[in-house]
Amino acid sequence: MIPSGGSLADALKFYKEQMGFSVSWQAGGIAGINRDAISFNLVENDNRQWADNASFSIAVSNLDALYDEYRGIAARVGPLETKAWGRREFHLIVPSGVCLQFYGQND
């Protein structure tokens, strides 16, 4: 469950328009979103402490292409880099404060 950071409608708009997700279902204050093999549930919740302390690590098959797609969106996008532990990755912080970390599945 990922907190929306306020309005579920605004969060859905961000995930659809900025990140390329589709809404697979919606009921009340919860919605399921997906892109390729990645699925999340968004819940309407504006608890900033929860959002600021939530992070998700996601393996992707074409890290460079995803970074190129996401580095210009309305989020705080960090650099694509190889970490000290040897994994190539980047992170972004969505408007709600949640951190999404993407890394190369085959790296």
Secondary structure, DSSP 8 states (H G I E B T S, - for coil): -EE-SS-HHHHHHHHHHTT--EEEEEETTEEEEEETTEEEEEE----HHHHHT-EEEEEES-HHHHHHHHTTSSSEE---EE-TTS-EEEEEE-TTS-EEEEEETT-
